[in-house]
Amino acid sequence: MQTLNRLTLRDWPLPAADDAADKEGRGQVLVVAGSREIPGAAILAATAALRAGAGKLTIATAQSVAPGLALVMPEARVIGLPEAPDGALLASGADLLEACAARSAAVLIGPGLMGGEGSCDFVLQLLARLKDVPVILDALAMDVVLQQPRFDQPLLLTPHAGEMAHLSGLAKDEVTADAPAVARDMARRIDAVIALKGATTFIMAPDGQAWRHESGNAGLGTSGSGDVLAGIMAGLAARGAPLAQAAAWGVVLHALSGDRLLERHGRLGLLARELLDEIPAVMRDI
């Protein structure tokens, strides 16, 4: 298993950005995120995708919060999706994203979604329209693998230990006791890259490649931090990084961004939105 740090990444460079390329050349990312109770998740994830270098951004979110997000995110096209009374996205909303999905270089689904099974039906319908498009599944969206274990596109899942327990059927203690083995088994079983998040994060690819990263920064354990991480990965994937590389770079960029904040503010009290402004400088330094 390879250790991830800034030196590892220098030997694994991201796809080069052509100085002559326009925004289309750096990839369009579709972020499906947010709900009336958690609209901020869409802002964090979408901003992180742009900070990681994606060229063009579309946000698809619950209709009730779409106008507000459009004002807060002037860089994005915002599509409002129909929602159920419990906040779930209706499966019919996948039809509204078909054209956008076809043009996307990468898609992130999940941050801030609500509604359980109803939203999972929506995610299944959307995935059926995303053949061959790299997809990052986060938060609630990961539950689709409980209904359908394999899909037609490259997938990256981003569970923490509790979410992995839910997905694997194991107790959380069992997951933490042997996290690499649990992540490796899940990667092979569903044919997806798994980034099992924690103080030590394990990234497992279906072909057996494996990486580990130790952050040592307790400040990253804060509300919204995972949304930022998922967004970074999506932005890197939109630029053309394979999902395993997007996961590895994403984990390190996220951690080093947190370290920069730690130096200025201390170990606790960091805000997820503060990570966003650090990402480009960390990426440049690497």
C-alpha positions in Angstrom: 0.0 0.0 0.0 1.4 3.4 -1.0 1.6 6.3 1.4 0.1 9.5 0.0 1.8 12.9 0.5 2.8 15.8 -1.5 5.9 14.0 -2.8 3.8 11.1 -4.0 1.7 13.4 -6.0 4.7 15.2 -7.6 5.4 11.8 -9.2 1.8 11.5 -10.3 1.0 14.8 -12.0 -2.5 15.9 -12.9 -3.5 16.3 -16.6 -1.8 19.5 -17.7 -3.9 22.6 -18.2 -3.4 24.1 -21.6 -2.9 27.8 -21.3 -4.8 28.3 -24.6 -7.8 26.2 -23.5 -11.1 27.9 -22.7 -13.4 26.8 -20.0 -14.8 23.9 -22.1 -11.2 22.5 -22.4 -10.9 22.1 -18.6 -14.1 20.1 -18.3 -17.6 20.6 -17.3 -18.7 19.3 -13.9 -22.3 18.6 -12.9 -22.9 18.8 -9.1 -26.2 17.3 -8.0 -26.5 18.4 -4.4 -28.4 20.4 -1.8 -31.9 20.4 -0.4 -34.1 22.8 1.5 -32.5 21.8 4.8 -28.9 21.6 3.6 -28.5 24.0 0.6 -25.0 24.9 1.7 -23.6 21.5 0.8 -24.2 22.4 -2.9 -22.3 25.6 -2.5 -19.3 24.0 -0.8 -19.0 21.1 -3.2 -19.6 23.2 -6.3 -17.1 25.9 -5.3 -14.5 23.2 -4.4 -14.9 21.8 -7.9 -14.1 25.1 -9.5 -11.2 25.7 -7.1 -9.8 22.4 -8.1 -9.7 23.6 -11.7 -12.9 22.5 -13.4 -13.8 24.9 -16.2 -17.5 25.0 -16.3 -20.1 24.3 -13.5 -23.7 23.2 -13.4 -25.6 22.7 -10.2 -28.7 20.7 -10.0 -30.6 21.1 -6.8 -34.0 21.1 -5.2 -36.4 23.5 -6.8 -37.1 25.2 -3.5 -33.5 26.4 -3.1 -32.5 26.8 -6.7 -33.1 30.5 -7.0 -31.1 31.3 -3.9 -28.2 29.1 -5.0 -28.2 30.9 -8.4 -27.7 34.2 -6.6 -25.0 32.8 -4.3 -23.2 31.0 -7.1 -22.9 33.4 -10.1 -20.4 31.2 -11.7 -22.9 28.3 -12.1 -25.9 27.4 -14.2 -28.5 26.2 -11.7 -31.2 23.7 -12.5 -34.1 23.3 -10.1 -35.4 19.7 -9.7 -38.8 18.6 -8.6 -39.0 17.5 -5.0 -41.3 15.5 -2.8 -42.9 16.8 0.5 -40.1 15.0 2.5 -37.4 16.8 0.4 -36.5 13.8 -1.8 -35.7 14.6 -5.4 -38.3 13.0 -7.7 -37.1 10.4 -10.1 -38.7 12.3 -13.0 -36.2 15.1 -12.4 -33.5 12.9 -14.0 -35.0 13.7 -17.4 -34.2 17.4 -16.9 -30.5 16.6 -16.6 -30.1 14.3 -19.6 -28.6 16.9 -22.0 -26.4 18.4 -19.3 -25.2 15.0 -18.2 -24.2 14.1 -21.7 -21.9 17.2 -21.9 -20.3 16.7 -18.5 -16.8 15.4 -18.0 -17.6 14.4 -14.4 -20.6 14.3 -12.1 -20.9 14.5 -8.4 -24.1 13.3 -6.7 -25.1 13.4 -3.1 -23.9 16.2 -0.9 -26.8 17.6 1.2 -29.5 15.4 -0.5 -32.3 14.3 1.7 -35.4 12.0 1.5 -33.9 8.6 1.7 -35.4 6.0 -0.7 -37.1 8.6 -2.9 -33.8 10.4 -3.7 -32.2 7.0 -4.3 -34.8 6.4 -7.1 -33.8 9.7 -8.6 -30.1 8.8 -8.4 -30.7 5.4 -10.1 -32.6 7.1 -12.9 -29.8 9.7 -13.3 -27.0 7.0 -13.4 -28.8 5.3 -16.2 -28.3 8.5 -18.2 -24.6 8.7 -17.4 -23.0 5.8 -19.2 -19.2 6.2 -19.4 -19.2 9.5 -17.5 -17.1 9.4 -14.3 -19.3 9.7 -11.2 -18.5 10.5 -7.6 -21.2 9.3 -5.2 -21.3 11.0 -1.8 -23.5 10.9 1.3 -27.1 9.7 0.6 -26.4 8.9 -3.0 -24.1 6.0 -2.1 -27.2 4.0 -0.9 -27.9 3.1 -4.6 -25.3 0.4 -4.3 -27.6 -1.4 -1.9 -30.2 -1.6 -4.7 -27.9 -2.2 -7.6 -24.3 -3.4 -7.0 -22.8 -2.5 -10.3 -23.2 0.3 -12.9 -22.0 1.2 -16.4 -19.8 4.1 -15.5 -16.6 4.6 -13.5 -17.6 5.2 -9.9 -15.9 6.7 -6.8 -17.6 6.4 -3.4 -16.5 8.5 -0.4 -17.9 6.9 2.8 -16.7 7.5 6.3 -16.7 4.6 8.7 -20.4 4.9 9.7 -21.5 5.1 6.1 -19.3 2.1 5.2 -20.9 0.1 8.0 -24.3 0.9 6.5 -23.2 -0.1 3.0 -21.3 -3.2 3.9 -23.7 -4.5 6.6 -20.9 -4.6 9.2 -20.8 -2.9 12.6 -18.9 0.4 12.6 -16.4 -1.2 15.0 -15.7 -3.9 12.5 -15.1 -1.4 9.8 -12.6 0.6 11.9 -10.9 -2.6 13.1 -9.8 -3.5 9.5 -10.6 -0.5 7.3 -8.3 -1.5 4.5 -9.8 -4.9 4.1 -13.3 -3.6 4.2 -12.6 -0.9 1.6 -10.8 -3.4 -0.6 -13.6 -5.9 -0.5 -16.2 -3.1 -1.3 -14.1 -1.9 -4.2 -13.9 -5.3 -5.8 -17.5 -6.2 -5.1 -19.1 -3.1 -6.7 -16.2 -2.4 -9.2 -15.6 1.1 -7.9 -12.9 3.2 -6.3 -13.5 3.6 -2.6 -12.1 6.4 -0.5 -12.8 5.4 3.1 -12.4 8.6 5.0 -11.1 9.1 8.5 -8.0 10.3 10.4 -6.3 7.7 8.2 -8.0 7.6 4.8 -7.7 4.5 2.6 -8.2 4.6 -1.1 -8.8 1.3 -2.9 -9.2 0.7 -6.6 -11.0 -2.4 -8.1 -7.7 -3.6 -9.6 -6.1 -3.9 -6.1 -4.1 -0.6 -6.1 -4.2 0.9 -2.6 -3.1 4.1 -1.0 -3.3 5.5 2.6 -3.1 9.0 3.9 -2.8 10.2 7.5 -4.0 13.7 8.0 -3.4 14.3 11.7 -5.6 17.4 11.6 -8.6 17.2 13.9 -9.9 20.5 12.5 -11.0 18.7 9.3 -13.6 16.8 11.3 -16.2 19.6 10.9 -19.5 20.1 9.3 -19.3 20.5 5.5 -15.7 19.3 5.2 -16.7 16.2 3.4 -18.7 18.2 0.8 -15.5 20.2 0.1 -13.5 17.0 -0.4 -16.1 15.5 -2.7 -16.1 18.7 -4.8 -12.3 18.7 -5.1 -12.4 15.2 -6.4 -15.2 16.1 -8.9 -13.2 19.1 -10.2 -10.1 17.0 -10.7 -12.1 14.3 -12.5 -13.6 16.9 -14.8 -10.1 18.0 -15.7 -9.4 14.4 -16.9 -7.9 12.8 -13.8 -8.9 9.1 -13.5 -11.0 8.6 -10.4 -8.3 6.9 -8.4 -6.0 9.8 -9.0 -8.8 12.3 -8.4 -9.4 10.6 -5.0 -5.7 10.6 -4.1 -5.1 14.2 -5.0 -8.4 15.3 -3.5 -7.5 13.7 -0.1 -4.1 15.4 0.0 -5.3 18.8 -1.2 -8.1 18.7 1.4 -5.7 17.8 4.2 -3.0 20.3 3.2 -5.6 23.1 2.9 -6.6 22.2 6.4 -3.0 22.4 7.6 -2.6 25.9 6.2 -5.6 27.0 8.2 -4.3 25.2 11.3 -1.1 27.2 11.1 -3.1 30.5 11.2 -6.0 29.6 13.5 -5.2 26.5 15.6 -6.5 23.0 15.6 -10.2 23.6 16.3 -12.9 26.0 15.1 -12.1 25.8 11.4 -14.9 26.3 8.9 -15.3 24.1 5.8 -15.8 27.2 3.6 -12.4 28.5 4.7 -10.8 25.5 3.0 -12.0 26.6 -0.4 -9.6 29.6 -0.8 -6.6 27.4 0.1 -7.1 24.8 -2.6 -5.5 26.6 -5.6 -2.3 27.6 -3.7 -1.8 24.1 -2.3 -2.3 22.6 -5.8 0.2 25.1 -7.2 2.8 24.3 -4.5 2.6 20.6 -5.2 
